[in-house]
Amino acid sequence: SDLYFNIVKQIMEEAVTKKFVHEDSSHIIALCTTIEACLGHLLKRRAAGFLRSDKIAALFTKVGKVCDTAGEVCHKVQEQLQQQADLTRTQSVGHEPLRRQGSSTTSRPPQPLSAQAIKHIWVRTALFEKVLDKIVQYIVDNCSKYYEREALMHDSVFGPILAALLVGPCALEYTKLKTSDHFWTDPSANELVQRHRIHGAHRGQDVLAGRRPALGIRKRQSSGSMSEDRFAASAREYVESLHQNSRTHLLYGKNNVLVQPKKDMEVLRGYLSLHQAGDNLTLKWTPNQLINGTLGDCDLEKSIYWDYALTVPLRQIVCIHCHQPDCGGTLVLVSQDGIQRPPLHFPPGGHLLAFLSCLETGLLPRGQLEPPLWSQKGKGKVFPKLRKRSSAARLIDQEANGEEQSAADYVFRIVYPGYRYEANHGDMMDTQGFGGSPSSWQQAEVTTHESLCQSCSTAGSNVSFDYASGCTCIHDPIPLKMLCQNMKRQIVSRAFYGWLAYCRHLSTVRTHLSALVNHNIVPPDRPCEASGGLSKEVWSKYQKDCKNYKELELLRLVYYGGVQHEIRKEVWPFLLGHYKFGMSKKDMSKIDAKISERYQQVMREWKACEVIVKQREKEMQSAIFAKLSSGSSIDSHVLRLVHRDSTLSNEVFMSVDEQDAGSQETPSGEDSTPTMTNLVPPVALPQEERPLVEFDSPDSGLPSSRNYSVTSDGRTPSELGTSPSLSSYTCTFVHTIDKDVQRCDRNYYYFTTSNLEKLRNIMCSYVWEHLEMGYVQGMCDLLAPLMVILDDECLAYSCFTQLMKRMSQNFPNGGAMDSHFANMRSLIQILDSELFELMQQNGDYTHFYFCYRWFLLDFKRELLYDDVFAVWEVIWVAPRISSQHFVLFLALALVTVYREIIVDNNMDFTDIIKFFNEMAERHDVQHILKIARELVHKVQSLMDNK
C-alpha cells in the first residue's frame, strides 16, 4: 500500500509541475504494474479464464459484460490491438498501407504501440479514458464474484483505498506529444546535481566563480517566466537586422571572419556585416553559433555566445589598423577612448580591401578615410602606394630610379570635415550611461581644409605619400593633441563616475546589511589555526584551568571547526547558556539541582491536570453510553461536553478568559472557573492575544491557512492550580504533542519508547510554563537533537528552554520570519543580482517562502543528524564571532551551492521547492559552512571598505 501511495503521489507531483503527464512516463508504467498486481491477486479461476494467460484481459472482458463503462474500454482496446496487428502485417511486407479513395490526405496514420503499452494496455486505456477508478470501484463492490476471500481486493480496507486513490490520476491530462527534451524534462534533484558535477569537473573552478555555460538540460515552459518571449524576440530581431530590410541597408557581408574574443579562448568564426541606417554606419560581427541556432529557443538569448557578438557604431571609431600578412588580412578598430576591439581576421582573397572600399563609400559624403583608397583602371580600389621616410638624398635616388616600396601595414583615420569632435564624444558618453559631456569639455572645431596634403594624415607614422610636387601646407599638430586631450578627459570621467557609482553602492550596502554582521572581524588564524575545532585535548586543558583559554577563543574554535563529538555533551550546555564559561563545578551542581527541582515541580502540575481531564473524559463517555443504552435523549449538558471535546480533538486553541453562555447550567463546583468558549475572532483580541498560526507540517515549508486563538488570564500555572478549565486547556496542547512525539524521527535509533516518553515529558513541561505561546508543530524537531546529545531529561529541558528564547521568535507569535525574508532579499539582491533577477522573472519568488522550513527549524529537516549537530553549534556561537543572523548566510550558502543548477534550469517557485525537498539530507555540510563563513566575511569586508 505504501508503494502504491508513493506512486500516486509522484504522478500528482509531476502533473502539478508540468501541467500534464506523459503516457510513457515511468510513473505510469509503475502505476499500471502495481494495479495489475492488485487486480490479479487471488483472482478466481472463472474470472481469470481457464485458457487465458492474460488474467487482466479476462477480468476486464468479464466485467465488461455487466458494466457499460468497462465494456467501452474493452471495445477501445480491441480497436487498438487490431490497428497494431494491421501495422505489423503491413511493415512485414515492406510498404506503407494504401489510403482509400476519398480519404483525407492529411490524416495521420496510426502509430505503433510500445512494448510497455501493449503489456499494460487494459489498465492504461482505462486510465487515459479517465474511468479506471470507476471500474476498480465496481470490482471492489462486487469482489465476491471475482476474488477469493483472502484476496487484496476483497479486503474491506485496502480494496476501497485502491479505488479512492485512483480518482486523482483519472482526473489528469495525458499526452503522447514528444518534444526534443522530453526525456530530460524535470529530472530529479539528484540527477541535476550529478550532471552538474560531470559538466563542471574539467573546469575546476570554485562555486563562487563567475557564470558557467549551461548544462544542456532544458525544461518545458516555466510558469511565470514571461521574459522568455522577450529573449526570443530580441534574438530574432538581432538576426533579422543582419539582412537587408526597409530600415537599414546592407553594405557588406562576409562569413567565416575569425575573431578571438578573449586571450584564453579559441578563435571563433562569424559573420561580419556593415549596415547603414540614415547617416549612421554600424559594424556587426555575429558568431556562427548564434546564426545557426533556433530563433524560437527561449534560452538562445542567454547563450554565452551573445557575450562575444560585436556591434560597433562607426561614430565611435577614430582609427583603423590594417595588417596584410601573406594571406588574408587583419583589421583592428580603435575607439575614441583608446580601447582596441578584438582583431578581425579576413580569409584570403582581397576581402579586407573590399571591406574598406565599402566602408569608404558608406562614409560619404559627411565622412572619409584618411588616407583615401586609390583608384586604378581595371583594378578598382587599391591600397595607396606608400614608402618609408628616409633621408633627402636617398629619397632623390629612389625617385630617379623609379623604386617604390609598398607598405604591408596601414593606419586609416575616420574624419568628418566640418564637424566637431564633441559630437563623437557625446555619442560615446551616452552609450556609457554618463550622459552628455560638460560644456567646458567642448572641443574646438578641427581645422581641416580641402587642400590638406595626405602626408598630414599620417603624422607621427613612419610612412608618407609619394608626391611629385613638394608639400606647401603647414603641418599643424593640434588635431592629434586635441584627440589625446579628449581621450584623457574621457578616461578621467569614466574613473570618476565609476568611483561615484561604487560609493553609492557601498552606501546602500551599509544601510541594508550593516546590522547583519559584526564589524569586528575574527579571523580563523588568531592566535592559532582553528580548522581543527574544539578538540578533546583543548577542552581538557580548559577544564583543568579555566584561565588557559578565554571564552572568545573557545567560541572561535567552535565557529571555524566545530566540536569533537565525544565532548558535545559537556560543551553544549555552555554554548546554550545553561552554564557560564568560567563557572566552577560547585556552581554548576547548584544550577543542576535548581533545574531538576523546578522540572519535577512542573511535571507534577501538568500531570495532575492530565489526570483530571482523563477522568472527566471517562465520565463523559460513560454518561453518553448510558444514555444511548437506555434509548433516552442526550441532555444539553452532555451535548456541550461532546462539542467541547470534539473541538479539542481537532486541535483548535480556544479562549479561556470568557464565560460560556450556558455556564449557569454547569454542575456545582464549576461555576466560578473559566470555561472553554467559542473561537475568538483574531481582530477582536489585544496584540498579546493575537492568533497563533498552526502549521500543517514543517515538511510543507509553507504556513497553513488555519488560524487559532490562544488567550490567558495572565495568571501563572502555580496560581491557577489544577482547575478543570485550565486542565482542559492544557490537554488541548497535549493531544497535539502526543501525535507529534510519535512521529518525531521515528527511524532514528535513539528514539525508543522510553526516550519518546522523555521527549513528551519535556515538551509538555515547557508548554505548561509557556501557556501564552502554547505548542507549535516543529518544537519536537528542535528538542530531539538535544535529547540525542545530552541524554538527560532535566538537562535537555533546561537547554531547550534556552534555545527557545531565540527560536520562539520564528514561530507565528514571534514575527522574526518576516525579517528573515526581508534580509534574504537584500542579501541576494546585492551579492547575486543575476540570481535575484531570475527569481523575479520566474513568477517572482523573491519573497523566499521556500526558506521557511530552513529558518523555522534551523535546517534540521534538511540535514542528517550528524550534520545537524555541526551546523547548530556554529549557529549558537556565531553571534559572538561573526553575525547574529548566521542562519541567513547559511540559507544563502545553500542557494549558492546549487546556483548554477537553478539558473541553468530556469527554476520557478515550484521547481525550487521540489528541488530542495528532494535534496534534503544530501548536502555537503562542511562545504556549505565554509561558503557561509566566506559570505559573512565578504559582507564584513564591505563594511570596512576593503
ZAMARGU-4260 file (C-alpha; in steps of 0.2 Angstrom, whole numbers, plus 5000, padded with zeros to 4 digits):
<rodrens>
0) 5000/5000/5000 | 5014/5012/5004 | 5022/5009/4987 | 5005/5012/4978 | 5003/5028/4988
5) 5020/5034/4984 | 5017/5031/4965 | 5001/5040/4965 | 5009/5055/4974 | 5023/5056/4962
10) 5011/5056/4947 | 5001/5070/4955 | 5018/5080/4959 | 5023/5078/4940 | 5006/5084/4935
15) 5007/5100/4946 | 5025/5103/4939 | 5022/5101/4921 | 5003/5103/4919 | 5001/5086/4911
20) 5008/5068/4912 | 5016/5059/4898 | 5009/5042/4893 | 5026/5034/4893 | 5031/5041/4910
25) 5040/5029/4921 | 5027/5033/4935 | 5013/5027/4923 | 5022/5011/4920 | 5024/5008/4939
30) 5006/5013/4942 | 5000/5000/4929 | 5011/4987/4936 | 5005/4989/4954 | 4987/4990/4949
35) 4988/4974/4939 | 4997/4965/4953 | 4982/4970/4965 | 4969/4965/4952 | 4977/4948/4949
40) 4979/4944/4967 | 4969/4928/4971 | 4958/4930/4956 | 4945/4916/4954 | 4948/4904/4940
45) 4931/4908/4932 | 4936/4926/4932 | 4954/4923/4926 | 4948/4911/4912 | 4954/4893/4911
50) 4963/4895/4894 | 4969/4913/4895 | 4986/4918/4900 | 4982/4936/4902 | 4971/4937/4918
55) 4968/4956/4917 | 4961/4954/4900 | 4950/4940/4906 | 4944/4951/4921 | 4940/4966/4910
60) 4931/4956/4897 | 4920/4948/4911 | 4917/4964/4920 | 4913/4972/4903 | 4898/4961/4900
65) 4889/4968/4915 | 4897/4986/4917 | 4895/4998/4902 | 4910/5008/4907 | 4921/4993/4906
70) 4913/4987/4890 | 4918/5003/4882 | 4936/5001/4887 | 4936/4983/4880 | 4930/4990/4864
75) 4943/5003/4863 | 4957/4990/4867 | 4951/4978/4854 | 4952/4993/4841 | 4970/4997/4847
80) 4975/4979/4846 | 4968/4977/4828 | 4977/4993/4822 | 4993/4986/4830 | 4991/4969/4820
85) 4987/4979/4804 | 5003/4989/4806 | 5013/4974/4810 | 5007/4965/4795 | 5010/4980/4784
90) 5028/4983/4790 | 5032/4964/4787 | 5028/4966/4768 | 5039/4981/4767 | 5027/4995/4761
95) 5015/5008/4768 | 4997/5005/4769 | 4987/5012/4754 | 4974/5025/4758 | 4957/5023/4751
100) 4950/5034/4738 | 4942/5049/4746 | 4951/5048/4762 | 4959/5063/4769 | 4977/5065/4764
105) 4981/5075/4780 | 4976/5061/4792 | 4989/5054/4802 | 4992/5035/4801 | 4991/5026/4817
110) 5007/5025/4827 | 5014/5008/4833 | 5012/5004/4852 | 5027/5002/4863 | 5030/4986/4872
115) 5025/4993/4888 | 5009/5000/4881 | 5004/4983/4874 | 5009/4974/4891 | 4998/4986/4901
120) 4985/4990/4888 | 4969/4986/4898 | 4974/4997/4913 | 4982/5011/4903 | 4967/5013/4891
125) 4955/5014/4906 | 4967/5026/4915 | 4969/5038/4899 | 4950/5037/4897 | 4948/5043/4915
130) 4937/5028/4920 | 4949/5017/4929 | 4943/5022/4946 | 4925/5018/4942 | 4930/5001/4935
135) 4940/4997/4950 | 4926/5003/4962 | 4914/4992/4953 | 4926/4977/4955 | 4928/4981/4974
140) 4909/4982/4976 | 4907/4965/4968 | 4923/4957/4974 | 4914/4941/4980 | 4910/4937/4961
145) 4929/4938/4956 | 4940/4935/4971 | 4944/4923/4984 | 4940/4929/5002 | 4959/4931/5006
150) 4962/4942/4990 | 4968/4960/4992 | 4953/4967/4983 | 4941/4958/4995 | 4949/4967/5009
155) 4937/4979/5017 | 4951/4992/5019 | 4963/4990/5005 | 4951/4987/4991 | 4942/5004/4994
160) 4958/5013/4996 | 4965/5007/4980 | 4949/5013/4971 | 4949/5030/4980 | 4967/5034/4976
165) 4964/5032/4958 | 4952/5047/4957 | 4966/5059/4956 | 4976/5051/4942 | 4960/5048/4932
170) 4957/5067/4933 | 4973/5072/4925 | 4978/5076/4907 | 4989/5064/4897 | 4998/5067/4881
175) 5008/5057/4868 | 5017/5073/4862 | 5036/5071/4862 | 5047/5086/4862 | 5066/5086/4859
180) 5069/5087/4878 | 5055/5075/4883 | 5067/5063/4891 | 5076/5076/4900 | 5061/5086/4907
185) 5061/5090/4925 | 5074/5077/4931 | 5076/5073/4949 | 5087/5084/4960 | 5100/5070/4962
190) 5101/5069/4943 | 5103/5088/4941 | 5117/5088/4954 | 5126/5073/4946 | 5125/5081/4928
195) 5132/5097/4935 | 5146/5088/4943 | 5150/5079/4927 | 5149/5095/4917 | 5159/5106/4929
200) 5173/5093/4933 | 5185/5099/4920 | 5184/5117/4924 | 5190/5115/4942 | 5183/5132/4947
205) 5176/5137/4963 | 5157/5138/4966 | 5158/5157/4969 | 5166/5160/4952 | 5158/5168/4938
210) 5144/5162/4926 | 5146/5145/4919 | 5140/5138/4902 | 5123/5129/4903 | 5121/5111/4906
215) 5111/5107/4891 | 5096/5102/4901 | 5080/5111/4895 | 5064/5112/4904 | 5047/5115/4897
220) 5039/5132/4898 | 5042/5138/4915 | 5027/5146/4924 | 5028/5164/4926 | 5044/5166/4915
225) 5036/5178/4903 | 5053/5186/4899 | 5057/5171/4889 | 5047/5178/4875 | 5056/5194/4876
230) 5073/5185/4875 | 5067/5175/4859 | 5060/5191/4851 | 5077/5200/4855 | 5087/5186/4847
235) 5075/5186/4832 | 5076/5205/4829 | 5095/5205/4830 | 5097/5191/4817 | 5085/5199/4806
240) 5094/5215/4807 | 5109/5206/4799 | 5100/5206/4782 | 5094/5219/4770 | 5077/5227/4776
245) 5067/5243/4775 | 5076/5252/4789 | 5094/5248/4785 | 5105/5244/4770 | 5117/5230/4770
250) 5134/5237/4763 | 5145/5222/4766 | 5143/5205/4772 | 5156/5191/4774 | 5155/5174/4783
255) 5170/5165/4791 | 5178/5180/4798 | 5189/5175/4813 | 5188/5183/4830 | 5197/5178/4846
260) 5185/5186/4860 | 5197/5183/4874 | 5216/5178/4875 | 5212/5161/4883 | 5198/5156/4871
265) 5199/5148/4854 | 5196/5158/4838 | 5178/5159/4833 | 5171/5160/4815 | 5157/5173/4812
270) 5148/5184/4800 | 5154/5202/4798 | 5142/5214/4791 | 5142/5233/4788 | 5125/5242/4789
275) 5119/5259/4785 | 5104/5267/4793 | 5102/5285/4788 | 5119/5294/4792 | 5124/5281/4804
280) 5136/5266/4800 | 5136/5251/4811 | 5148/5236/4810 | 5142/5219/4817 | 5151/5203/4820
285) 5140/5188/4825 | 5147/5171/4829 | 5140/5157/4818 | 5133/5148/4833 | 5120/5161/4835
290) 5115/5162/4817 | 5114/5143/4816 | 5103/5142/4832 | 5084/5141/4833 | 5077/5158/4834
295) 5062/5152/4844 | 5073/5144/4858 | 5070/5155/4873 | 5087/5151/4880 | 5096/5157/4865
300) 5097/5175/4872 | 5106/5168/4887 | 5119/5159/4877 | 5137/5163/4881 | 5140/5167/4863
305) 5130/5183/4865 | 5143/5190/4875 | 5155/5189/4861 | 5145/5197/4847 | 5151/5214/4842
310) 5140/5229/4837 | 5151/5244/4834 | 5144/5261/4829 | 5157/5269/4817 | 5155/5286/4825
315) 5165/5279/4840 | 5179/5274/4829 | 5194/5285/4826 | 5207/5274/4819 | 5208/5258/4809
320) 5224/5247/4809 | 5226/5236/4794 | 5239/5222/4793 | 5242/5212/4777 | 5251/5196/4780
325) 5255/5184/4767 | 5237/5178/4766 | 5221/5187/4771 | 5221/5202/4782 | 5218/5208/4799
330) 5208/5224/4804 | 5209/5232/4822 | 5196/5246/4827 | 5202/5259/4839 | 5188/5269/4848
335) 5190/5287/4855 | 5194/5281/4872 | 5209/5271/4865 | 5201/5254/4868 | 5205/5242/4854
340) 5192/5230/4848 | 5196/5211/4845 | 5206/5209/4829 | 5195/5204/4814 | 5204/5191/4803
345) 5198/5190/4785 | 5200/5175/4774 | 5212/5176/4759 | 5205/5184/4743 | 5205/5203/4745
350) 5191/5203/4757 | 5200/5216/4768 | 5201/5228/4753 | 5183/5225/4748 | 5178/5230/4766
355) 5187/5246/4766 | 5180/5251/4750 | 5163/5248/4756 | 5167/5257/4772 | 5174/5272/4762
360) 5158/5273/4751 | 5147/5272/4766 | 5156/5287/4775 | 5152/5298/4761 | 5148/5312/4759
365) 5150/5318/4778 | 5165/5307/4782 | 5180/5300/4774 | 5195/5289/4776 | 5212/5297/4778
370) 5222/5292/4768 | 5209/5288/4755 | 5210/5272/4744 | 5217/5274/4727 | 5208/5270/4711
375) 5216/5261/4697 | 5210/5257/4680 | 5204/5239/4678 | 5208/5236/4697 | 5195/5247/4706
380) 5200/5252/4723 | 5218/5248/4729 | 5229/5252/4744 | 5238/5268/4742 | 5257/5267/4737
385) 5267/5271/4752 | 5286/5271/4756 | 5296/5273/4771 | 5303/5290/4776 | 5322/5292/4773
390) 5335/5305/4770 | 5333/5318/4757 | 5347/5311/4746 | 5341/5293/4747 | 5323/5300/4743
395) 5330/5308/4727 | 5339/5292/4722 | 5323/5282/4724 | 5314/5294/4713 | 5327/5294/4700
400) 5327/5275/4699 | 5308/5274/4700 | 5309/5262/4715 | 5293/5261/4726 | 5291/5251/4742
405) 5273/5245/4746 | 5268/5245/4764 | 5261/5230/4772 | 5253/5239/4787 | 5241/5254/4786
410) 5233/5266/4798 | 5217/5275/4792 | 5208/5288/4801 | 5190/5291/4800 | 5187/5310/4799
415) 5171/5321/4797 | 5177/5338/4789 | 5167/5352/4796 | 5160/5343/4812 | 5166/5345/4830
420) 5174/5330/4839 | 5162/5334/4853 | 5148/5325/4843 | 5158/5309/4844 | 5162/5312/4862
425) 5144/5314/4867 | 5139/5299/4857 | 5151/5288/4867 | 5147/5296/4883 | 5128/5292/4880
430) 5132/5274/4877 | 5142/5273/4893 | 5127/5279/4903 | 5136/5296/4908 | 5125/5307/4898
435) 5132/5322/4888 | 5149/5330/4891 | 5150/5346/4901 | 5150/5362/4891 | 5168/5365/4897
440) 5174/5350/4888 | 5168/5355/4871 | 5182/5355/4859 | 5186/5367/4846 | 5182/5364/4828
445) 5196/5354/4819 | 5203/5364/4806 | 5203/5353/4791 | 5204/5361/4774 | 5201/5353/4757
450) 5219/5355/4751 | 5226/5347/4766 | 5240/5336/4760 | 5239/5317/4763 | 5256/5317/4772
455) 5247/5327/4786 | 5235/5312/4789 | 5250/5301/4793 | 5258/5312/4805 | 5268/5303/4818
460) 5269/5287/4807 | 5284/5281/4798 | 5276/5282/4780 | 5271/5296/4769 | 5264/5298/4752
465) 5274/5300/4737 | 5270/5316/4728 | 5280/5324/4713 | 5277/5341/4719 | 5283/5347/4736
470) 5271/5349/4751 | 5267/5368/4754 | 5254/5366/4768 | 5258/5369/4786 | 5258/5353/4797
475) 5248/5358/4812 | 5249/5345/4826 | 5234/5352/4835 | 5221/5339/4829 | 5231/5324/4837
480) 5235/5334/4853 | 5216/5338/4855 | 5212/5320/4852 | 5224/5315/4866 | 5216/5328/4877
485) 5199/5321/4873 | 5204/5303/4877 | 5212/5309/4894 | 5196/5318/4899 | 5185/5303/4895
490) 5196/5291/4905 | 5196/5303/4920 | 5177/5305/4918 | 5175/5286/4917 | 5185/5284/4933
495) 5175/5297/4942 | 5158/5290/4938 | 5164/5273/4942 | 5170/5279/4959 | 5154/5288/4962
500) 5144/5273/4957 | 5154/5262/4969 | 5152/5275/4984 | 5133/5275/4981 | 5133/5256/4980
505) 5143/5255/4996 | 5131/5267/5005 | 5117/5256/5000 | 5126/5240/5006 | 5130/5248/5023
510) 5112/5254/5025 | 5104/5237/5022 | 5117/5225/5028 | 5127/5233/5042 | 5116/5226/5055
515) 5118/5208/5049 | 5136/5206/5053 | 5148/5210/5067 | 5160/5224/5062 | 5174/5216/5071
520) 5182/5203/5060 | 5188/5187/5070 | 5200/5178/5058 | 5202/5159/5059 | 5221/5160/5062
525) 5222/5170/5078 | 5231/5166/5088 | 5232/5148/5081 | 5224/5138/5067 | 5206/5134/5071
530) 5201/5122/5057 | 5203/5108/5069 | 5189/5115/5080 | 5187/5112/5099 | 5195/5096/5102
535) 5195/5084/5117 | 5213/5090/5122 | 5209/5108/5122 | 5193/5105/5132 | 5203/5095/5145
540) 5215/5109/5147 | 5201/5122/5149 | 5193/5111/5162 | 5209/5109/5172 | 5212/5128/5172
545) 5199/5140/5165 | 5211/5153/5163 | 5221/5144/5150 | 5208/5149/5137 | 5197/5164/5136
550) 5179/5162/5131 | 5180/5171/5114 | 5195/5159/5109 | 5184/5143/5113 | 5170/5150/5103
555) 5181/5155/5089 | 5187/5136/5088 | 5169/5131/5088 | 5164/5143/5074 | 5178/5138/5062
560) 5180/5119/5066 | 5165/5113/5077 | 5165/5102/5092 | 5173/5085/5093 | 5158/5073/5095
565) 5165/5065/5111 | 5164/5081/5121 | 5147/5088/5114 | 5138/5083/5129 | 5149/5093/5140
570) 5151/5108/5129 | 5133/5111/5123 | 5126/5116/5140 | 5139/5130/5139 | 5135/5135/5121
575) 5117/5136/5125 | 5118/5146/5141 | 5114/5133/5154 | 5131/5135/5161 | 5143/5150/5160
580) 5161/5149/5155 | 5172/5150/5169 | 5160/5143/5181 | 5166/5131/5195 | 5159/5113/5197
585) 5151/5118/5213 | 5141/5132/5205 | 5137/5120/5190 | 5130/5107/5203 | 5119/5121/5211
590) 5112/5125/5194 | 5108/5107/5190 | 5099/5104/5207 | 5089/5120/5204 | 5084/5115/5187
595) 5079/5097/5192 | 5068/5104/5207 | 5059/5115/5195 | 5057/5102/5182 | 5050/5090/5194
600) 5038/5103/5201 | 5032/5107/5183 | 5029/5089/5179 | 5018/5086/5195 | 5007/5101/5190
605) 5003/5097/5172 | 5002/5078/5175 | 4989/5082/5189 | 4979/5092/5176 | 4981/5077/5164
610) 4973/5065/5177 | 4958/5077/5179 | 4955/5078/5161 | 4956/5060/5158 | 4944/5057/5172
615) 4931/5069/5165 | 4933/5062/5148 | 4929/5044/5155 | 4914/5051/5165 | 4908/5059/5149
620) 4909/5044/5139 | 4901/5033/5152 | 4886/5045/5153 | 4884/5045/5134 | 4885/5026/5134
625) 4872/5025/5147 | 4860/5037/5138 | 4862/5028/5122 | 4859/5011/5131 | 4843/5017/5139
630) 4837/5025/5122 | 4833/5042/5130 | 4839/5058/5123 | 4855/5066/5127 | 4853/5082/5138
635) 4861/5098/5133 | 4875/5097/5146 | 4881/5081/5138 | 4880/5088/5121 | 4891/5103/5126
640) 4904/5091/5133 | 4904/5082/5117 | 4905/5098/5107 | 4919/5104/5118 | 4929/5088/5117
645) 4927/5086/5098 | 4934/5103/5097 | 4949/5098/5107 | 4952/5083/5096 | 4953/5095/5081
650) 4967/5104/5089 | 4958/5121/5090 | 4965/5133/5103 | 4951/5140/5112 | 4949/5156/5123
655) 4948/5153/5142 | 4945/5171/5148 | 4927/5172/5144 | 4912/5163/5152 | 4902/5151/5142
660) 4884/5157/5138 | 4877/5142/5146 | 4888/5141/5162 | 4873/5143/5173 | 4869/5125/5169
665) 4885/5118/5174 | 4886/5107/5189 | 4891/5115/5206 | 4909/5117/5209 | 4912/5123/5191
670) 4903/5140/5192 | 4917/5151/5196 | 4930/5144/5185 | 4934/5149/5167 | 4927/5138/5154
675) 4931/5135/5136 | 4921/5146/5124 | 4919/5148/5105 | 4934/5153/5094 | 4938/5172/5097
680) 4940/5182/5081 | 4958/5187/5079 | 4955/5205/5076 | 4945/5207/5092 | 4960/5202/5103
685) 4973/5213/5110 | 4990/5212/5102 | 4997/5200/5115 | 4982/5188/5112 | 4983/5188/5093
690) 4980/5171/5084 | 4993/5158/5085 | 4995/5150/5067 | 4997/5132/5067 | 5007/5124/5053
695) 5002/5109/5044 | 5019/5101/5045 | 5037/5108/5044 | 5039/5097/5028 | 5027/5108/5018
700) 5038/5123/5020 | 5023/5135/5020 | 5011/5141/5034 | 4994/5134/5035 | 4979/5145/5032
705) 4971/5139/5048 | 4971/5152/5062 | 4969/5148/5080 | 4967/5159/5095 | 4975/5157/5112
710) 4972/5168/5127 | 4977/5168/5145 | 4970/5177/5160 | 4988/5182/5165 | 4990/5170/5180
715) 5004/5158/5181 | 5001/5139/5182 | 5005/5138/5200 | 4992/5152/5204 | 4979/5143/5194
720) 4982/5126/5202 | 4973/5112/5193 | 4956/5120/5189 | 4946/5109/5176 | 4946/5123/5164
725) 4965/5125/5164 | 4967/5107/5163 | 4956/5106/5148 | 4966/5120/5140 | 4982/5111/5143
730) 4976/5095/5137 | 4972/5104/5120 | 4991/5105/5118 | 4994/5088/5125 | 4984/5080/5111
735) 4995/5088/5098 | 5011/5084/5107 | 5006/5066/5108 | 5004/5065/5089 | 5020/5074/5085
740) 5030/5064/5098 | 5025/5048/5090 | 5030/5054/5073 | 5047/5063/5078 | 5062/5055/5070
745) 5054/5038/5072 | 5068/5029/5061 | 5082/5036/5072 | 5089/5023/5083 | 5089/5034/5099
750) 5070/5036/5100 | 5064/5020/5108 | 5048/5020/5118 | 5056/5026/5134 | 5065/5040/5126
755) 5050/5046/5117 | 5041/5046/5134 | 5055/5058/5140 | 5053/5069/5125 | 5034/5070/5128
760) 5038/5075/5146 | 5050/5089/5142 | 5038/5096/5129 | 5023/5096/5140 | 5033/5104/5154
765) 5039/5118/5143 | 5022/5121/5136 | 5015/5121/5154 | 5027/5135/5158 | 5024/5145/5142
770) 5005/5143/5140 | 5004/5160/5132 | 5014/5153/5117 | 5007/5135/5118 | 5013/5121/5107
775) 5018/5124/5089 | 5022/5110/5077 | 5041/5109/5075 | 5045/5111/5093 | 5048/5092/5094
780) 5061/5094/5080 | 5071/5106/5089 | 5071/5096/5105 | 5075/5079/5098 | 5094/5083/5093
785) 5096/5090/5111 | 5089/5074/5118 | 5101/5063/5107 | 5117/5073/5113 | 5113/5077/5131
790) 5103/5061/5135 | 5097/5069/5151 | 5079/5074/5154 | 5082/5088/5166 | 5097/5095/5156
795) 5088/5094/5139 | 5074/5103/5147 | 5085/5117/5153 | 5094/5118/5136 | 5078/5118/5126
800) 5071/5132/5136 | 5087/5142/5132 | 5086/5138/5114 | 5068/5143/5113 | 5072/5160/5118
805) 5079/5163/5101 | 5069/5150/5091 | 5052/5156/5098 | 5053/5172/5088 | 5052/5161/5072
810) 5035/5154/5076 | 5020/5163/5071 | 5018/5174/5088 | 5036/5180/5086 | 5037/5189/5070
815) 5056/5186/5066 | 5051/5176/5050 | 5047/5192/5040 | 5063/5200/5045 | 5072/5184/5039
820) 5064/5185/5022 | 5067/5204/5020 | 5085/5202/5024 | 5087/5187/5012 | 5080/5198/4999
825) 5093/5212/5002 | 5107/5199/5003 | 5104/5191/4987 | 5100/5207/4978 | 5117/5214/4982
830) 5128/5199/4982 | 5120/5190/4967 | 5110/5202/4957 | 5108/5189/4942 | 5100/5176/4953
835) 5089/5189/4960 | 5083/5194/4943 | 5080/5176/4938 | 5069/5174/4954 | 5059/5190/4949
840) 5056/5184/4931 | 5050/5166/4935 | 5035/5171/4945 | 5044/5182/4957 | 5048/5171/4972
845) 5059/5184/4980 | 5048/5183/4995 | 5059/5167/4999 | 5045/5157/5006 | 5055/5142/5001
850) 5067/5146/5015 | 5053/5145/5028 | 5057/5127/5034 | 5075/5131/5035 | 5073/5146/5047
855) 5059/5138/5057 | 5069/5123/5062 | 5087/5129/5060 | 5089/5117/5044 | 5085/5102/5055
860) 5074/5094/5041 | 5087/5097/5028 | 5102/5088/5036 | 5107/5071/5043 | 5108/5071/5062
865) 5127/5072/5062 | 5127/5087/5051 | 5113/5095/5062 | 5125/5094/5077 | 5139/5103/5067
870) 5128/5116/5060 | 5119/5120/5076 | 5134/5123/5086 | 5141/5135/5073 | 5124/5145/5074
875) 5125/5146/5093 | 5142/5154/5093 | 5141/5165/5078 | 5133/5180/5087 | 5149/5182/5097
880) 5161/5179/5082 | 5153/5185/5066 | 5135/5188/5065 | 5119/5186/5075 | 5110/5182/5059
885) 5121/5167/5053 | 5106/5157/5048 | 5104/5170/5034 | 5121/5166/5027 | 5118/5148/5029
890) 5102/5149/5018 | 5112/5160/5006 | 5126/5147/5005 | 5113/5133/5002 | 5107/5143/4987
895) 5124/5147/4981 | 5130/5129/4981 | 5116/5125/4968 | 5116/5142/4960 | 5121/5136/4943
900) 5108/5122/4943 | 5095/5134/4947 | 5100/5147/4934 | 5103/5134/4920 | 5087/5125/4923
905) 5077/5142/4924 | 5068/5136/4940 | 5052/5144/4946 | 5045/5143/4964 | 5038/5126/4962
910) 5054/5119/4954 | 5065/5126/4968 | 5054/5119/4982 | 5054/5102/4974 | 5072/5103/4971
915) 5077/5106/4989 | 5064/5094/4996 | 5072/5080/4986 | 5090/5086/4991 | 5086/5085/5010
920) 5099/5075/5019 | 5111/5075/5004 | 5120/5091/5006 | 5139/5093/5009 | 5138/5102/5026
925) 5156/5106/5028 | 5156/5115/5011 | 5140/5124/5015 | 5148/5130/5031 | 5163/5136/5023
930) 5154/5146/5010 | 5143/5154/5024 | 5158/5159/5033 | 5165/5167/5017 | 5149/5176/5014
935) 5149/5184/5031 | 5167/5189/5029 | 5163/5196/5012 | 5150/5207/5020 | 5161/5212/5034
940) 5174/5217/5022 | 5162/5228/5013 | 5158/5237/5029 | 5176/5240/5032 | 5178/5247/5014
945) 5191/5234/5010
</rodrens>
